[in-house]
């Protein structure tokens, strides 16, 4: 997950921590470095920035190159295929040697991150909305994405997770119960669209009011378009109107709100178990509280 909003390592961290910068010579022994070293793209004395790392995957930055290391080859395959199909700008793939994918850095900056300050003009947020609409209007791929889970399976997963959150004392029962009711509006039939599947604001780059690229396509596939819109505006409710101005009308806001609750309920325990902090200001638990 390149430029994940919780930048850091697998040590305990909070949303909003800066990159962990590790000054390592690429000539020194390291499994990740040896696996992915390619001298045509960077100097042997470039510093390595650990963008995100946990038990499932890691992303490193070396100069203007991002290295994504993923034990699940299927995720990398989806990312490469999706980037070749989508009608929106994406990073250049420099090389692909399983389990590593090397991509070029994008120009511009993101609009912010979950739990941190958001930037950009109303026009920039609208431009992002227009790019998302362009993606959703493209012919959907044949494979299901993260946003394309069946309603039945998703409802069962949500109920199990809500029970676990309460049983293990992670969240108050009334907070969980209220947000479970709100989340129910997302569990409805939807028209398949080409979805990103993890469209956090940290994954969309802009230069001024122009979208220069969208990153991290490993969860892409056929799915519910409103899942993407909700992910992009999670914790950014004040910018929702600007995003929808660029995206276009006909959006059921109750479903957007439902996805905010649903995504946050499913994320809390996952984040805690991997050393991240969903209780940090502006993050998932605050999103749940805002629905009360």
Secondary structure as UniProt FT lines:
FT   TURN            2..3
FT   TURN            15..16
FT   STRAND          20..22
FT   TURN            26..27
FT   HELIX           31..36
FT   TURN            39..41
FT   TURN            44..45
FT   STRAND          48..53
FT   STRAND          57..62
FT   TURN            63..64
FT   STRAND          65..70
FT   HELIX           73..85
FT   STRAND          93..97
FT   TURN            98..99
FT   STRAND          100..104
FT   STRAND          109..110
FT   TURN            114..115
FT   HELIX           122..137
FT   HELIX           146..148
FT   HELIX           151..167
FT   TURN            168..169
FT   HELIX           173..183
FT   HELIX           184..186
FT   STRAND          192..195
FT   HELIX           201..203
FT   STRAND          204..207
FT   TURN            208..209
FT   STRAND          210..214
FT   TURN            218..219
FT   STRAND          221..224
FT   HELIX           225..233
FT   TURN            234..235
FT   HELIX           237..239
FT   HELIX           240..247
FT   HELIX           253..273
FT   TURN            274..275
FT   TURN            278..279
FT   TURN            281..282
FT   HELIX           284..290
//
